[in-house]
Amino acid sequence: MKNLIFVILLLFCPIFLFGQIHLSRDMTLKELTQESGVRLLYTDKNKTFEEVKKIDFKSSYSSKDRATYEKVIWLKFSLMNTDNYNETYYIYSEMAYFSYYQKIEDKWRENNGGYLTPLKDRTERRTADFIPIQIKPYEETTIYVRIQEGRLSLSNQKTGIGTKAFFYETAYKQEEYNRPAAIFSLIYFAGLSMVFIFIGMMYVFNRETVYFYYMFYLFFQLLYSLIAYPEHPLEFINIARYYPEMSILLTETVQFIFIGFYVFFIYKLLDISKISVLGKIVRIFAWLCFLYAIGVFIFYLNDIDLRAKSLTFVISRIVVMPINLALIIWILFKVKHKLINYFVIAHLFFFVGALIAVYIAFTGLKTNPESIFYFENSADMVFQAGLLGEVICFSFALSLRVRLIQKERRDTVRAYIEQLKENEKIQQEMNEELDKKVNEKTEELLQVYLDIEKQRKLELQREFDQKLKEMETMALRSQMNPHFLFNSMNAIKHLIMKESLEDAMHYLDNFSILLRSVLQNSKYDAITVEEELEVLKLYLSMEKIRLGDEYSFEIKVEKNEELSMYAIPSLLLQPIVENAIWHGLIPSAKEKKELIISFEIQDTLVISIRDNGIGRSKSSEKESEDFEIHQSLGLKILRDRLALFNHFQETKIKMDIIDLEENNAPSGTLVTFTYKIAQK
Amino acid sequence: MIKIVILDDEKHCTDILQTLIERMRRNYQISGVFNDPFEALEFIENNEIDLLFLDIQMPKLNGFKLLDKISPIEFDVIFTTAYDQYAIRAFEYSAFHYLLKPITEKALVQVMLSWEQRIRKVNAEQWSLLKKVVEEENTTIPGKIALPTGTGYEIMKIEEIVRCQSENNYTSFVFKDGSKALVCRTLKEVERILPTKSFFRVHQSHLISARHVKTINRQGGGTIYMLDGVEIPISRQKKNYIDNLLNSMLKFD
């Protein structure tokens, strides 16, 4: 296309002067090979301007002359502004490096251009192909131009001088041509950056190597996109333009590094490590990519020409692509992963992109204005579009992976919780079981205890009841002493026989009262001492009638009223008194037979029954054995009754039997009942 | 002259009683002696008498049933019985005179003297009280009691009795409304009649109703303050009764 413009320019060029290039606004571009006054000099690339200035330029510049990296071309010519304007013109070249030198106010000034010149060194930053030049109206000036090829470039060697209009036109066309790529690369760059930042965050928070690999993959992709795109209207995307030479050197290296990271990423994403052989091969492949990347970089750092570069490029791709494909197919067959579909789709994107790119490159669609791929770097852009699709796909895959992991974790947690619940349930059941058992056992034990207690109580009760009944019957029997009964009958009979009827009646009255009292009192556990005293009085009055005057019975009562305050088992005293009379006094040879019953109340009540009879020891000698048994049985019953009384009643009575002595001879018996002072 | 009728199904009983009454040589006129209750009933309905000696246990018609057939009872009755605890208790409650067989001369004299002090007829209320106690056979404590006073009988609700105090052979009663009565019974006799669960002989001279105790002071010998404001000492032997008393008091509220 540029040739076309050039031809047109040639045709319409109005001024054609020899040895001097005349500049005016009417022209568009004057190509230097077509100008007659342009002198040429080949030097090696290290010659400085100062050195060149001194050398004579002998030959003229023709379209056959070609500058290389090692052998640069110096051009010398003079320019003349034929217009009456202070006009800006442009030195134009498509070479990798070019510069011109102009003398302004007796000083040579250097201005640089060319697409491999670092951006900071360039005079015109907007475009690498133009360097502005100022020439005053009608002024003539000498210009030196240096052109040099890039080390690995193959540039159009066209060099000339153009007007401002030409510059703008070219620049506009260039911009138009670049626009799709510029827009796309911005989208691509922004998109990739976002994903990169996101994955970077994921890595920082999760520390999972899959993110690490993907992050670096993206990083080198970004780097590659910066390197691959030559010029961009946005300054920050042009970072690589500041180091154009380094960028070219890194192109291959960066690609292989990201391929290496990509392979590692796939390795992790699809858990290929589980398949030992495939995993090993994939890992080796990735490391080989890294190795190649470093090797290529070192290789390029040393002097290398364009052919070598092409060779490595082709070889590497011829080797890598089939391996890549083989591995992909292997993975597709071997790996059974939930994310394998994403992997396939991602690769489809990649392959489709790559295929279209190759197609574009080989069919020359890029240079056909009719084609939709007629724009700067179109093949690269299509390829990158495929990459972007792939990246998006992998992003989906990664997010799905997160979901899968989360789900797995959730499931695990849920399962764990389930297990815990189950455990708890089992524990609870066991506890309940245990509780139940303990309760049952406790209940059982308690029941046994209760039963034992109940049994014991019952037994005790029965024992007591039996004893009580025994006591009652025995007591009754002892009260209703048949001796006394029949003796009384006999006494009445005797009185009737004596015809002392009054006495007989009196005796009978007392006898009936006594019997009634005995019967009545025997119903109660305890009666008052007052009541017992009544019975005793009756009994004694009856005995007195029977026994006559030699017997003296005395009852001493201090405070009759108070006796009602003391309880006593019914007929406790009567048997003692009866015993004293019949076994103490009657056998006695004493003239005066005395029985004194006293009820003394001081701190407490003391009942004493004293006789002056023969005493217990003598009495037992005299009596028959049978009677002794009877007597001691009577005494035992008495003691038992007293014990029972003491057990059940609040008042306690203590019985003492004292054998009285006078001059070492028995002189009677004293029985005392002492009331304990109630304490509570 | 006091006209007396004797009724007992056993002849030796009527004989003894008749002999003993005659031996007293008072202005008593024995109008009739019967061994058949129906004959006696006929006699009583047709003649004016003052006093009937009535046996309870009779095969054809017992004493209570006989009295039931007479209305109004225009004479007084002294019951005779050999051994009947329930009947005795009923007499005590309704303050009827009674004699226990064998009847001793001493007992007869005592009863007659006591009776003579306030000659009167069987009171309807007293009679119904007796019947009630007899019919219920002492299963429940009667709500009322008849108290023989110097001039007659007072029938009181038992729960109205605040306390009883011994006055020689008499007992003075104090009632809830503040009134008093001197009853011809010893404190011992009174104690025997009144329910033991609510009446306590806290002292030889005092029988108190737990229902009407105001405060109990455990200090010193122990003192009880009754509703009528009288302070009653607790006998040393009965100190332990305080707890029983308290339990009993709690039951009333």
HADDOCK unambig.tbl for C-alpha pairs under 7 A between the chains (distance, minus, plus):
assign (segid A and resid 509 and name CA) (segid B and resid 104 and name CA) 5.75 0.50 0.50
assign (segid A and resid 512 and name CA) (segid B and resid 102 and name CA) 6.87 0.50 0.50
assign (segid A and resid 561 and name CA) (segid B and resid 204 and name CA) 6.23 0.50 0.50
assign (segid A and resid 562 and name CA) (segid B and resid 204 and name CA) 5.69 0.50 0.50
assign (segid A and resid 564 and name CA) (segid B and resid 204 and name CA) 6.35 0.50 0.50
assign (segid A and resid 565 and name CA) (segid B and resid 204 and name CA) 6.01 0.50 0.50
assign (segid A and resid 565 and name CA) (segid B and resid 237 and name CA) 6.54 0.50 0.50
assign (segid A and resid 566 and name CA) (segid B and resid 237 and name CA) 6.94 0.50 0.50
assign (segid A and resid 678 and name CA) (segid B and resid 237 and name CA) 6.05 0.50 0.50
assign (segid A and resid 680 and name CA) (segid B and resid 240 and name CA) 6.44 0.50 0.50
